Each structure stands twice: as structure tokens, then as C-alpha cells.
Amino acid sequence: YIAVDRSQRGQGVGKRLMQEAISTASGGIALHVEPENPAKLLYESLGFTNKYLEMRLAK
């Protein structure tokens, strides 16, 4: 997991963490992100794309 404390959000911390993860990864990176997660916009700005649609049945 990668998370940024609420008091530090909007200062580029998450972007720097993700850029470091991307630069040090030896292969592809997959993320699980809830659709309403504000970080989804960050991931998209870094080139991540939505590959799958997850479907659930709640009972």
C-alpha cells in the first residue's frame, strides 16, 4: 500500500512516491483502486489505464 497522510496531501508527496516506485520497478505495475478514490486521477496522470471492470453481486 501507498498512502499519504491527509495533512500532506496536495503537496506532491504521492506523485513522488509513485514516480520512485515506477522508476525502481523491474516490470509492470498493477493497482487496485476504488472508482471514487481521488488518487485515481494521480495514477491516470502517470500513465496508468483502466484495464478491467470488476463486477460484484451484493446479497
C-alpha distance matrix in Angstrom:
0.0 3.8 6.4 10.1 12.7 15.3 18.0 16.6 15.8 18.3 18.9 17.1 14.3 11.6 14.0 14.7 11.1 11.0 14.6 14.0 11.4 14.0 16.9 15.8 14.8 17.9 17.5 16.1 12.6 11.8 9.5 9.9 10.9 13.4 16.6 17.1 13.8 15.2 12.4 14.0 16.9 15.0 13.7 17.3 18.8 17.1 18.7 16.3 18.5 18.4 19.7 19.7 20.8 19.7 22.5 22.8 25.8 25.6 28.5
3.8 0.0 3.8 7.0 10.2 12.8 15.2 13.3 12.5 14.8 15.2 13.4 10.5 7.9 10.6 11.2 7.8 8.3 11.9 11.7 9.8 12.6 15.3 14.8 14.5 18.0 17.9 16.5 13.0 12.8 10.4 11.4 11.4 13.9 16.6 16.6 12.9 13.4 10.3 12.6 14.9 12.5 11.9 15.6 16.5 14.9 17.2 15.4 18.0 18.5 20.3 20.9 22.0 21.4 24.4 24.9 28.0 27.8 30.9
6.4 3.8 0.0 3.8 6.6 9.1 11.7 10.2 9.5 12.4 13.1 12.2 9.4 7.3 10.8 11.8 9.2 10.3 13.8 13.9 12.9 15.5 18.1 18.0 18.0 21.6 21.5 19.9 16.3 15.8 12.9 13.2 12.2 13.9 16.3 15.4 11.7 11.8 9.5 12.5 14.5 12.4 12.9 16.5 17.1 16.3 18.8 17.2 19.7 20.0 22.3 22.7 23.3 22.5 25.2 25.5 28.3 27.7 30.7
10.1 7.0 3.8 0.0 3.8 6.3 8.2 6.4 6.2 9.5 9.9 9.8 7.1 6.2 10.0 10.9 9.3 11.1 14.2 14.5 14.4 16.9 19.1 19.4 20.0 23.8 23.9 22.4 19.0 18.8 15.9 16.3 14.8 16.1 18.0 16.5 12.8 11.9 10.0 13.7 14.7 12.5 13.9 17.3 17.2 16.8 19.9 18.9 21.5 22.2 24.8 25.4 25.9 25.4 28.0 28.3 31.1 30.3 33.3
12.7 10.2 6.6 3.8 0.0 3.8 5.4 5.4 6.5 10.2 10.8 11.9 9.5 9.6 13.3 14.1 12.8 14.9 17.7 17.9 18.0 20.7 22.7 22.9 23.7 27.4 27.6 26.1 22.6 22.2 19.2 19.1 17.3 18.0 19.9 17.8 14.4 13.5 12.6 16.3 17.3 15.5 17.3 20.5 20.3 20.3 23.4 22.4 24.8 25.2 27.9 28.3 28.4 27.6 29.9 29.8 32.3 31.1 33.9
15.3 12.8 9.1 6.3 3.8 0.0 3.8 5.4 5.3 8.8 10.4 12.3 10.9 11.0 14.3 15.8 15.1 16.8 19.5 20.3 20.5 22.8 24.9 25.6 26.2 29.9 29.9 28.0 24.5 23.7 20.4 20.0 17.6 17.6 19.0 16.3 13.4 12.0 12.1 15.8 16.4 15.3 17.6 20.4 20.2 20.8 23.8 22.9 25.0 25.3 28.3 28.5 28.3 27.6 29.7 29.6 31.9 30.5 33.3
18.0 15.2 11.7 8.2 5.4 3.8 0.0 3.8 5.8 8.7 9.4 12.0 10.9 12.2 15.2 16.1 16.0 18.2 20.5 21.1 21.9 24.2 25.9 26.7 27.8 31.6 31.9 30.2 26.9 26.6 23.5 23.4 21.1 21.3 22.4 19.7 16.8 14.9 15.0 18.7 18.8 17.3 20.0 22.6 21.8 22.4 25.8 25.3 27.7 28.3 31.4 31.9 31.8 31.3 33.4 33.4 35.7 34.3 37.0
16.6 13.3 10.2 6.4 5.4 5.4 3.8 0.0 3.8 6.6 6.2 8.5 7.2 9.0 11.8 12.4 12.6 15.0 16.9 17.6 18.7 20.9 22.4 23.3 24.7 28.4 28.9 27.4 24.3 24.4 21.6 22.1 20.0 20.8 21.9 19.7 16.4 14.2 13.4 17.2 17.0 14.9 17.5 20.3 19.2 19.4 22.9 22.8 25.5 26.5 29.6 30.4 30.8 30.6 33.1 33.4 36.0 35.0 38.0
15.8 12.5 9.5 6.2 6.5 5.3 5.8 3.8 0.0 3.8 5.5 7.2 7.0 7.5 10.0 11.8 12.1 13.6 15.7 17.1 17.9 19.6 21.6 22.9 23.8 27.5 27.5 25.6 22.4 22.2 19.3 19.7 17.2 17.9 18.6 16.3 13.2 10.6 10.1 13.8 13.4 11.6 14.5 17.0 16.0 16.8 20.1 19.9 22.3 23.3 26.5 27.4 27.7 27.7 30.2 30.7 33.4 32.6 35.7
18.3 14.8 12.4 9.5 10.2 8.8 8.7 6.6 3.8 0.0 3.8 5.8 7.5 8.3 9.4 11.5 13.0 14.0 15.4 17.4 18.6 19.7 21.5 23.3 24.3 28.0 27.9 25.9 23.0 23.0 20.3 21.0 18.3 19.1 19.1 16.9 14.1 10.8 10.4 13.7 12.2 10.5 14.0 15.8 14.2 15.5 18.9 19.3 21.7 23.0 26.4 27.7 28.0 28.6 31.1 32.0 34.8 34.3 37.6
18.9 15.2 13.1 9.9 10.8 10.4 9.4 6.2 5.5 3.8 0.0 3.8 5.6 8.0 8.8 9.7 11.7 13.4 14.2 15.8 17.7 18.9 20.1 21.9 23.5 27.1 27.5 26.0 23.3 23.9 21.6 22.8 20.6 21.8 22.1 20.2 17.2 14.1 12.9 16.1 14.7 12.2 15.4 17.5 15.4 15.9 19.6 20.4 23.3 25.0 28.2 29.8 30.5 31.1 33.9 34.8 37.8 37.3 40.6
17.1 13.4 12.2 9.8 11.9 12.3 12.0 8.5 7.2 5.8 3.8 0.0 3.8 5.6 5.2 6.2 8.7 10.0 10.5 12.3 14.3 15.3 16.4 18.4 20.0 23.6 23.9 22.5 20.0 20.9 19.0 20.6 18.8 20.6 21.0 19.7 16.5 13.6 11.5 14.3 12.9 9.8 12.6 14.8 12.5 12.5 16.3 17.3 20.4 22.4 25.5 27.4 28.5 29.2 32.3 33.5 36.7 36.5 40.0
14.3 10.5 9.4 7.1 9.5 10.9 10.9 7.2 7.0 7.5 5.6 3.8 0.0 3.8 5.5 5.2 6.2 8.7 9.9 10.7 12.4 14.3 15.5 16.7 18.4 22.1 22.7 21.6 18.9 19.8 17.8 19.5 18.0 20.0 21.1 19.9 16.4 14.1 11.7 14.8 14.4 11.1 13.1 16.0 14.5 13.7 17.4 17.8 21.0 22.8 25.6 27.2 28.4 28.7 31.8 32.8 35.9 35.6 38.9
11.6 7.9 7.3 6.2 9.6 11.0 12.2 9.0 7.5 8.3 8.0 5.6 3.8 0.0 3.8 5.5 5.0 6.1 8.5 9.9 10.5 12.2 14.2 15.5 16.3 20.1 20.2 18.6 15.6 16.2 14.1 15.7 14.3 16.5 17.7 16.9 13.3 11.4 8.4 11.4 11.5 8.2 9.7 12.9 12.0 11.2 14.6 14.4 17.6 19.2 21.9 23.4 24.6 24.9 28.1 29.2 32.4 32.3 35.6
14.0 10.6 10.8 10.0 13.3 14.3 15.2 11.8 10.0 9.4 8.8 5.2 5.5 3.8 0.0 3.8 5.4 5.1 6.0 8.6 9.8 10.4 12.1 14.2 15.3 18.8 18.9 17.3 14.9 16.0 14.5 16.7 15.4 17.9 18.5 18.1 14.8 12.6 9.5 11.5 10.8 7.0 8.5 11.2 9.4 8.3 12.0 12.7 16.1 18.4 21.1 23.1 24.7 25.6 28.9 30.4 33.8 34.1 37.6
14.7 11.2 11.8 10.9 14.1 15.8 16.1 12.4 11.8 11.5 9.7 6.2 5.2 5.5 3.8 0.0 3.8 5.4 5.0 6.2 8.6 9.8 10.5 12.3 14.2 17.7 18.6 17.8 15.7 17.5 16.4 18.9 18.2 20.9 21.9 21.6 18.1 16.2 12.9 15.1 14.5 10.7 11.7 14.5 12.6 10.7 14.3 15.2 18.8 21.2 23.6 25.8 27.6 28.3 31.7 33.2 36.6 36.8 40.3
11.1 7.8 9.2 9.3 12.8 15.1 16.0 12.6 12.1 13.0 11.7 8.7 6.2 5.0 5.4 3.8 0.0 3.8 5.5 5.2 6.2 8.7 10.0 10.8 12.2 16.0 16.8 16.0 13.5 15.2 14.0 16.5 16.2 19.1 20.7 20.6 17.0 15.8 12.3 14.5 14.9 11.2 11.4 14.7 13.8 11.6 14.7 14.7 18.3 20.3 22.4 24.2 26.0 26.3 29.7 30.9 34.3 34.5 37.8
11.0 8.3 10.3 11.1 14.9 16.8 18.2 15.0 13.6 14.0 13.4 10.0 8.7 6.1 5.1 5.4 3.8 0.0 3.8 5.4 5.0 6.0 8.5 9.9 10.4 14.1 14.2 12.9 10.4 12.0 11.2 14.0 14.0 17.2 18.4 18.9 15.5 14.5 10.8 12.1 12.6 9.1 8.2 11.5 11.0 8.3 11.2 11.0 14.6 16.8 18.8 20.8 22.9 23.5 27.1 28.6 32.2 32.7 36.1
14.6 11.9 13.8 14.2 17.7 19.5 20.5 16.9 15.7 15.4 14.2 10.5 9.9 8.5 6.0 5.0 5.5 3.8 0.0 3.8 5.5 5.1 6.1 8.6 10.0 13.3 14.0 13.2 11.7 14.1 14.0 17.2 17.2 20.5 21.4 21.9 18.7 17.3 13.7 14.6 14.4 10.7 10.1 12.6 11.1 8.0 10.9 11.9 15.7 18.5 20.4 22.9 25.2 26.3 29.9 31.7 35.3 36.1 39.6
14.0 11.7 13.9 14.5 17.9 20.3 21.1 17.6 17.1 17.4 15.8 12.3 10.7 9.9 8.6 6.2 5.2 5.4 3.8 0.0 3.8 5.4 5.1 6.1 8.5 11.9 13.5 13.6 12.2 15.0 15.2 18.4 18.9 22.3 23.7 24.3 20.8 19.8 16.1 17.4 17.6 14.0 13.1 16.0 14.9 11.7 14.2 14.8 18.5 21.0 22.5 24.8 27.2 28.0 31.6 33.2 36.7 37.3 40.7
11.4 9.8 12.9 14.4 18.0 20.5 21.9 18.7 17.9 18.6 17.7 14.3 12.4 10.5 9.8 8.6 6.2 5.0 5.5 3.8 0.0 3.8 5.5 5.3 6.0 9.7 10.7 10.6 8.9 11.6 12.0 15.3 16.4 19.9 21.7 22.7 19.3 18.9 15.1 16.0 17.0 13.7 12.0 15.0 14.8 11.5 13.4 13.0 16.5 18.7 19.8 21.9 24.4 24.9 28.5 30.1 33.6 34.4 37.7
14.0 12.6 15.5 16.9 20.7 22.8 24.2 20.9 19.6 19.7 18.9 15.3 14.3 12.2 10.4 9.8 8.7 6.0 5.1 5.4 3.8 0.0 3.8 5.6 5.3 8.5 8.9 8.4 7.5 10.8 11.9 15.6 16.6 20.3 21.5 22.9 19.9 19.3 15.6 15.6 16.2 13.1 11.0 13.3 13.0 9.3 10.5 10.7 14.3 16.9 17.9 20.5 23.3 24.3 28.1 30.0 33.7 34.8 38.3
16.9 15.3 18.1 19.1 22.7 24.9 25.9 22.4 21.6 21.5 20.1 16.4 15.5 14.2 12.1 10.5 10.0 8.5 6.1 5.1 5.5 3.8 0.0 3.8 5.7 8.2 9.9 10.6 10.8 14.3 15.6 19.3 20.4 24.0 25.2 26.4 23.3 22.5 18.8 19.1 19.3 16.0 14.3 16.3 15.4 11.7 13.1 14.0 17.5 20.4 21.2 24.0 26.9 28.0 31.8 33.8 37.5 38.6 42.0
15.8 14.8 18.0 19.4 22.9 25.6 26.7 23.3 22.9 23.3 21.9 18.4 16.7 15.5 14.2 12.3 10.8 9.9 8.6 6.1 5.3 5.6 3.8 0.0 3.8 6.4 9.0 10.7 10.7 14.3 15.8 19.4 21.0 24.7 26.3 27.7 24.5 24.1 20.3 20.8 21.6 18.3 16.4 18.8 18.4 14.7 15.9 16.1 19.5 21.9 22.4 24.7 27.7 28.4 32.1 33.8 37.4 38.4 41.7
14.8 14.5 18.0 20.0 23.7 26.2 27.8 24.7 23.8 24.3 23.5 20.0 18.4 16.3 15.3 14.2 12.2 10.4 10.0 8.5 6.0 5.3 5.7 3.8 0.0 3.8 5.5 7.2 7.5 11.1 13.3 16.9 18.9 22.7 24.4 26.2 23.3 23.4 19.6 19.6 20.8 17.9 15.3 17.6 18.0 14.3 14.7 14.2 17.2 19.3 19.4 21.6 24.7 25.3 29.0 30.9 34.5 35.7 39.0
17.9 18.0 21.6 23.8 27.4 29.9 31.6 28.4 27.5 28.0 27.1 23.6 22.1 20.1 18.8 17.7 16.0 14.1 13.3 11.9 9.7 8.5 8.2 6.4 3.8 0.0 3.8 7.1 9.1 12.7 15.5 19.0 21.5 25.2 26.9 29.0 26.3 26.6 22.9 22.4 23.7 21.1 18.2 20.1 20.5 16.8 16.6 16.1 18.7 20.8 20.1 22.4 25.8 26.6 30.2 32.2 35.8 37.4 40.5
17.5 17.9 21.5 23.9 27.6 29.9 31.9 28.9 27.5 27.9 27.5 23.9 22.7 20.2 18.9 18.6 16.8 14.2 14.0 13.5 10.7 8.9 9.9 9.0 5.5 3.8 0.0 3.8 6.6 9.9 13.2 16.7 19.3 23.0 24.5 26.9 24.5 25.1 21.6 20.6 22.0 19.9 16.6 18.1 19.1 15.6 14.6 13.7 15.7 17.6 16.6 18.9 22.4 23.4 27.0 29.2 32.9 34.6 37.8
16.1 16.5 19.9 22.4 26.1 28.0 30.2 27.4 25.6 25.9 26.0 22.5 21.6 18.6 17.3 17.8 16.0 12.9 13.2 13.6 10.6 8.4 10.6 10.7 7.2 7.1 3.8 0.0 3.8 6.8 10.2 13.7 16.1 19.7 21.0 23.5 21.4 22.1 18.8 17.3 18.9 17.1 13.6 14.8 16.4 13.1 11.8 10.3 12.1 13.9 13.0 15.4 18.9 20.0 23.7 26.1 29.8 31.6 35.0
12.6 13.0 16.3 19.0 22.6 24.5 26.9 24.3 22.4 23.0 23.3 20.0 18.9 15.6 14.9 15.7 13.5 10.4 11.7 12.2 8.9 7.5 10.8 10.7 7.5 9.1 6.6 3.8 0.0 3.8 6.7 10.3 12.7 16.4 17.9 20.3 18.0 18.8 15.4 14.3 16.2 14.5 11.0 12.9 14.7 11.7 11.0 8.7 10.9 12.3 12.1 14.1 17.1 17.9 21.7 23.8 27.5 29.0 32.3
11.8 12.8 15.8 18.8 22.2 23.7 26.6 24.4 22.2 23.0 23.9 20.9 19.8 16.2 16.0 17.5 15.2 12.0 14.1 15.0 11.6 10.8 14.3 14.3 11.1 12.7 9.9 6.8 3.8 0.0 3.8 6.9 9.7 13.3 14.9 17.6 15.7 17.2 14.2 12.6 15.2 14.2 10.6 12.3 15.0 12.7 11.7 8.5 9.7 9.9 9.6 10.9 13.7 14.2 17.9 19.9 23.7 25.2 28.6
9.5 10.4 12.9 15.9 19.2 20.4 23.5 21.6 19.3 20.3 21.6 19.0 17.8 14.1 14.5 16.4 14.0 11.2 14.0 15.2 12.0 11.9 15.6 15.8 13.3 15.5 13.2 10.2 6.7 3.8 0.0 3.8 6.1 9.8 11.8 14.2 12.0 13.8 11.0 9.7 12.8 12.0 8.8 11.1 13.9 12.3 12.1 8.6 9.8 9.4 10.3 10.9 12.8 12.9 16.5 18.2 21.9 23.0 26.4
9.9 11.4 13.2 16.3 19.1 20.0 23.4 22.1 19.7 21.0 22.8 20.6 19.5 15.7 16.7 18.9 16.5 14.0 17.2 18.4 15.3 15.6 19.3 19.4 16.9 19.0 16.7 13.7 10.3 6.9 3.8 0.0 3.8 6.8 9.5 12.0 10.4 13.0 11.1 9.7 13.3 13.4 10.8 12.7 15.9 15.1 14.8 11.2 11.4 9.8 10.7 10.0 10.9 10.2 13.5 14.8 18.4 19.3 22.7
10.9 11.4 12.2 14.8 17.3 17.6 21.1 20.0 17.2 18.3 20.6 18.8 18.0 14.3 15.4 18.2 16.2 14.0 17.2 18.9 16.4 16.6 20.4 21.0 18.9 21.5 19.3 16.1 12.7 9.7 6.1 3.8 0.0 3.8 6.3 8.3 6.6 9.4 8.1 6.6 10.4 11.2 9.3 11.1 14.2 14.2 14.3 11.0 11.1 9.5 11.6 11.1 11.2 10.8 13.8 15.0 18.4 19.0 22.6
13.4 13.9 13.9 16.1 18.0 17.6 21.3 20.8 17.9 19.1 21.8 20.6 20.0 16.5 17.9 20.9 19.1 17.2 20.5 22.3 19.9 20.3 24.0 24.7 22.7 25.2 23.0 19.7 16.4 13.3 9.8 6.8 3.8 0.0 3.8 5.6 5.4 9.0 9.2 7.9 11.4 13.0 11.9 13.1 16.2 17.0 17.1 13.9 13.4 11.2 13.4 12.1 11.0 10.1 12.3 13.0 16.1 16.3 19.9
16.6 16.6 16.3 18.0 19.9 19.0 22.4 21.9 18.6 19.1 22.1 21.0 21.1 17.7 18.5 21.9 20.7 18.4 21.4 23.7 21.7 21.5 25.2 26.3 24.4 26.9 24.5 21.0 17.9 14.9 11.8 9.5 6.3 3.8 0.0 3.8 5.6 8.4 9.5 7.2 9.9 12.5 11.8 11.9 15.1 16.5 16.4 13.6 12.4 10.1 12.8 11.9 10.3 10.5 12.4 13.8 16.7 17.2 20.9
17.1 16.6 15.4 16.5 17.8 16.3 19.7 19.7 16.3 16.9 20.2 19.7 19.9 16.9 18.1 21.6 20.6 18.9 21.9 24.3 22.7 22.9 26.4 27.7 26.2 29.0 26.9 23.5 20.3 17.6 14.2 12.0 8.3 5.6 3.8 0.0 3.8 6.2 8.7 7.7 9.8 12.4 12.8 13.3 15.7 17.6 18.1 15.8 15.2 13.4 16.5 15.7 14.1 13.9 15.4 16.1 18.7 18.4 21.9
13.8 12.9 11.7 12.8 14.4 13.4 16.8 16.4 13.2 14.1 17.2 16.5 16.4 13.3 14.8 18.1 17.0 15.5 18.7 20.8 19.3 19.9 23.3 24.5 23.3 26.3 24.5 21.4 18.0 15.7 12.0 10.4 6.6 5.4 5.6 3.8 0.0 3.8 5.4 5.7 8.3 9.9 10.4 11.9 14.0 15.4 16.5 14.2 14.6 13.5 16.5 16.2 15.4 15.2 17.3 18.0 20.8 20.5 23.9
15.2 13.4 11.8 11.9 13.5 12.0 14.9 14.2 10.6 10.8 14.1 13.6 14.1 11.4 12.6 16.2 15.8 14.5 17.3 19.8 18.9 19.3 22.5 24.1 23.4 26.6 25.1 22.1 18.8 17.2 13.8 13.0 9.4 9.0 8.4 6.2 3.8 0.0 3.8 5.3 6.1 7.7 9.5 10.7 11.9 13.8 15.5 14.1 14.9 14.7 18.1 18.5 18.0 18.4 20.6 21.6 24.4 24.1 27.6
12.4 10.3 9.5 10.0 12.6 12.1 15.0 13.4 10.1 10.4 12.9 11.5 11.7 8.4 9.5 12.9 12.3 10.8 13.7 16.1 15.1 15.6 18.8 20.3 19.6 22.9 21.6 18.8 15.4 14.2 11.0 11.1 8.1 9.2 9.5 8.7 5.4 3.8 0.0 3.8 5.3 5.1 6.4 8.7 9.9 10.9 12.9 11.4 13.0 13.4 16.6 17.5 17.7 18.2 21.0 22.2 25.3 25.3 28.9
14.0 12.6 12.5 13.7 16.3 15.8 18.7 17.2 13.8 13.7 16.1 14.3 14.8 11.4 11.5 15.1 14.5 12.1 14.6 17.4 16.0 15.6 19.1 20.8 19.6 22.4 20.6 17.3 14.3 12.6 9.7 9.7 6.6 7.9 7.2 7.7 5.7 5.3 3.8 0.0 3.8 5.4 5.1 6.2 8.6 10.0 10.9 8.9 9.7 9.8 13.2 14.2 14.5 15.5 18.3 20.1 23.4 23.9 27.6
16.9 14.9 14.5 14.7 17.3 16.4 18.8 17.0 13.4 12.2 14.7 12.9 14.4 11.5 10.8 14.5 14.9 12.6 14.4 17.6 17.0 16.2 19.3 21.6 20.8 23.7 22.0 18.9 16.2 15.2 12.8 13.3 10.4 11.4 9.9 9.8 8.3 6.1 5.3 3.8 0.0 3.8 5.5 5.1 6.2 8.7 10.0 9.4 10.4 11.4 15.1 16.6 17.0 18.5 21.3 23.3 26.5 27.0 30.7
15.0 12.5 12.4 12.5 15.5 15.3 17.3 14.9 11.6 10.5 12.2 9.8 11.1 8.2 7.0 10.7 11.2 9.1 10.7 14.0 13.7 13.1 16.0 18.3 17.9 21.1 19.9 17.1 14.5 14.2 12.0 13.4 11.2 13.0 12.5 12.4 9.9 7.7 5.1 5.4 3.8 0.0 3.8 5.4 5.1 6.4 9.0 8.9 11.2 12.9 16.2 18.1 19.1 20.4 23.5 25.4 28.7 29.2 32.9
13.7 11.9 12.9 13.9 17.3 17.6 20.0 17.5 14.5 14.0 15.4 12.6 13.1 9.7 8.5 11.7 11.4 8.2 10.1 13.1 12.0 11.0 14.3 16.4 15.3 18.2 16.6 13.6 11.0 10.6 8.8 10.8 9.3 11.9 11.8 12.8 10.4 9.5 6.4 5.1 5.5 3.8 0.0 3.8 5.4 5.1 6.6 5.4 8.0 9.9 13.0 15.0 16.5 18.0 21.3 23.4 27.0 27.8 31.5
17.3 15.6 16.5 17.3 20.5 20.4 22.6 20.3 17.0 15.8 17.5 14.8 16.0 12.9 11.2 14.5 14.7 11.5 12.6 16.0 15.0 13.3 16.3 18.8 17.6 20.1 18.1 14.8 12.9 12.3 11.1 12.7 11.1 13.1 11.9 13.3 11.9 10.7 8.7 6.2 5.1 5.4 3.8 0.0 3.8 5.3 5.1 4.8 6.2 8.5 11.9 14.3 15.8 17.9 21.1 23.7 27.2 28.3 32.1
18.8 16.5 17.1 17.2 20.3 20.2 21.8 19.2 16.0 14.2 15.4 12.5 14.5 12.0 9.4 12.6 13.8 11.0 11.1 14.9 14.8 13.0 15.4 18.4 18.0 20.5 19.1 16.4 14.7 15.0 13.9 15.9 14.2 16.2 15.1 15.7 14.0 11.9 9.9 8.6 6.2 5.1 5.4 3.8 0.0 3.8 5.5 7.3 9.4 12.2 15.4 18.1 19.6 21.7 24.9 27.4 30.8 31.9 35.6
17.1 14.9 16.3 16.8 20.3 20.8 22.4 19.4 16.8 15.5 15.9 12.5 13.7 11.2 8.3 10.7 11.6 8.3 8.0 11.7 11.5 9.3 11.7 14.7 14.3 16.8 15.6 13.1 11.7 12.7 12.3 15.1 14.2 17.0 16.5 17.6 15.4 13.8 10.9 10.0 8.7 6.4 5.1 5.3 3.8 0.0 3.8 5.9 9.2 12.4 15.0 17.9 20.0 21.9 25.4 27.8 31.5 32.6 36.3
18.7 17.2 18.8 19.9 23.4 23.8 25.8 22.9 20.1 18.9 19.6 16.3 17.4 14.6 12.0 14.3 14.7 11.2 10.9 14.2 13.4 10.5 13.1 15.9 14.7 16.6 14.6 11.8 11.0 11.7 12.1 14.8 14.3 17.1 16.4 18.1 16.5 15.5 12.9 10.9 10.0 9.0 6.6 5.1 5.5 3.8 0.0 3.8 6.4 10.1 12.2 15.5 17.9 20.3 23.8 26.6 30.3 31.8 35.6
16.3 15.4 17.2 18.9 22.4 22.9 25.3 22.8 19.9 19.3 20.4 17.3 17.8 14.4 12.7 15.2 14.7 11.0 11.9 14.8 13.0 10.7 14.0 16.1 14.2 16.1 13.7 10.3 8.7 8.5 8.6 11.2 11.0 13.9 13.6 15.8 14.2 14.1 11.4 8.9 9.4 8.9 5.4 4.8 7.3 5.9 3.8 0.0 3.8 7.0 9.1 12.1 14.5 16.7 20.3 23.0 26.7 28.3 32.0
18.5 18.0 19.7 21.5 24.8 25.0 27.7 25.5 22.3 21.7 23.3 20.4 21.0 17.6 16.1 18.8 18.3 14.6 15.7 18.5 16.5 14.3 17.5 19.5 17.2 18.7 15.7 12.1 10.9 9.7 9.8 11.4 11.1 13.4 12.4 15.2 14.6 14.9 13.0 9.7 10.4 11.2 8.0 6.2 9.4 9.2 6.4 3.8 0.0 3.8 6.1 9.3 11.6 14.3 17.8 20.8 24.5 26.4 30.1
18.4 18.5 20.0 22.2 25.2 25.3 28.3 26.5 23.3 23.0 25.0 22.4 22.8 19.2 18.4 21.2 20.3 16.8 18.5 21.0 18.7 16.9 20.4 21.9 19.3 20.8 17.6 13.9 12.3 9.9 9.4 9.8 9.5 11.2 10.1 13.4 13.5 14.7 13.4 9.8 11.4 12.9 9.9 8.5 12.2 12.4 10.1 7.0 3.8 0.0 3.8 6.0 7.9 10.7 14.0 17.2 20.8 22.8 26.5
19.7 20.3 22.3 24.8 27.9 28.3 31.4 29.6 26.5 26.4 28.2 25.5 25.6 21.9 21.1 23.6 22.4 18.8 20.4 22.5 19.8 17.9 21.2 22.4 19.4 20.1 16.6 13.0 12.1 9.6 10.3 10.7 11.6 13.4 12.8 16.5 16.5 18.1 16.6 13.2 15.1 16.2 13.0 11.9 15.4 15.0 12.2 9.1 6.1 3.8 0.0 3.8 7.1 10.0 13.3 16.7 20.3 22.8 26.4
19.7 20.9 22.7 25.4 28.3 28.5 31.9 30.4 27.4 27.7 29.8 27.4 27.2 23.4 23.1 25.8 24.2 20.8 22.9 24.8 21.9 20.5 24.0 24.7 21.6 22.4 18.9 15.4 14.1 10.9 10.9 10.0 11.1 12.1 11.9 15.7 16.2 18.5 17.5 14.2 16.6 18.1 15.0 14.3 18.1 17.9 15.5 12.1 9.3 6.0 3.8 0.0 3.8 6.4 9.6 13.0 16.6 19.2 22.7
20.8 22.0 23.3 25.9 28.4 28.3 31.8 30.8 27.7 28.0 30.5 28.5 28.4 24.6 24.7 27.6 26.0 22.9 25.2 27.2 24.4 23.3 26.9 27.7 24.7 25.8 22.4 18.9 17.1 13.7 12.8 10.9 11.2 11.0 10.3 14.1 15.4 18.0 17.7 14.5 17.0 19.1 16.5 15.8 19.6 20.0 17.9 14.5 11.6 7.9 7.1 3.8 0.0 3.8 6.4 10.0 13.5 16.1 19.6
19.7 21.4 22.5 25.4 27.6 27.6 31.3 30.6 27.7 28.6 31.1 29.2 28.7 24.9 25.6 28.3 26.3 23.5 26.3 28.0 24.9 24.3 28.0 28.4 25.3 26.6 23.4 20.0 17.9 14.2 12.9 10.2 10.8 10.1 10.5 13.9 15.2 18.4 18.2 15.5 18.5 20.4 18.0 17.9 21.7 21.9 20.3 16.7 14.3 10.7 10.0 6.4 3.8 0.0 3.8 6.7 10.4 12.9 16.4
22.5 24.4 25.2 28.0 29.9 29.7 33.4 33.1 30.2 31.1 33.9 32.3 31.8 28.1 28.9 31.7 29.7 27.1 29.9 31.6 28.5 28.1 31.8 32.1 29.0 30.2 27.0 23.7 21.7 17.9 16.5 13.5 13.8 12.3 12.4 15.4 17.3 20.6 21.0 18.3 21.3 23.5 21.3 21.1 24.9 25.4 23.8 20.3 17.8 14.0 13.3 9.6 6.4 3.8 0.0 3.8 7.1 10.0 13.4
22.8 24.9 25.5 28.3 29.8 29.6 33.4 33.4 30.7 32.0 34.8 33.5 32.8 29.2 30.4 33.2 30.9 28.6 31.7 33.2 30.1 30.0 33.8 33.8 30.9 32.2 29.2 26.1 23.8 19.9 18.2 14.8 15.0 13.0 13.8 16.1 18.0 21.6 22.2 20.1 23.3 25.4 23.4 23.7 27.4 27.8 26.6 23.0 20.8 17.2 16.7 13.0 10.0 6.7 3.8 0.0 3.8 6.4 9.7
25.8 28.0 28.3 31.1 32.3 31.9 35.7 36.0 33.4 34.8 37.8 36.7 35.9 32.4 33.8 36.6 34.3 32.2 35.3 36.7 33.6 33.7 37.5 37.4 34.5 35.8 32.9 29.8 27.5 23.7 21.9 18.4 18.4 16.1 16.7 18.7 20.8 24.4 25.3 23.4 26.5 28.7 27.0 27.2 30.8 31.5 30.3 26.7 24.5 20.8 20.3 16.6 13.5 10.4 7.1 3.8 0.0 3.8 6.4
25.6 27.8 27.7 30.3 31.1 30.5 34.3 35.0 32.6 34.3 37.3 36.5 35.6 32.3 34.1 36.8 34.5 32.7 36.1 37.3 34.4 34.8 38.6 38.4 35.7 37.4 34.6 31.6 29.0 25.2 23.0 19.3 19.0 16.3 17.2 18.4 20.5 24.1 25.3 23.9 27.0 29.2 27.8 28.3 31.9 32.6 31.8 28.3 26.4 22.8 22.8 19.2 16.1 12.9 10.0 6.4 3.8 0.0 3.8
28.5 30.9 30.7 33.3 33.9 33.3 37.0 38.0 35.7 37.6 40.6 40.0 38.9 35.6 37.6 40.3 37.8 36.1 39.6 40.7 37.7 38.3 42.0 41.7 39.0 40.5 37.8 35.0 32.3 28.6 26.4 22.7 22.6 19.9 20.9 21.9 23.9 27.6 28.9 27.6 30.7 32.9 31.5 32.1 35.6 36.3 35.6 32.0 30.1 26.5 26.4 22.7 19.6 16.4 13.4 9.7 6.4 3.8 0.0
